[in-house]
Amino acid sequence: MNKNNLWVFISLVLLTLSSYFFSEQSGEASRVEFLLLFASLKVFLVAFYFMELKKAHLAWRIIMGLVLVVFTGFIFTLNFK
């Protein structure tokens, strides 16, 4: 495992643990938004570092980013209704 993959793996573990502890708190109205942001960041890290998307053509990286932004935005708008 090289140094970048190790840092990404540690970040993924910390994001997972923080999602767990953040979801256990009660009385927080914006808890779902933070959990969705944590999950989106984890998807971004996995796609770009472990699925080798950072070496892909620019069009694929833009498409992945747009899909992630649109999906996250869609879930945010559903949550605010």
Secondary structure, 3 states (H helix, E strand, C coil): CCHHHHHHHHHHHHHHHHHHHHHHCCCCCCHHHHHHHHHHHHHHHHHHHHCCHHHCCHHHHHHHHHHHHHHHHHHHHHHCC
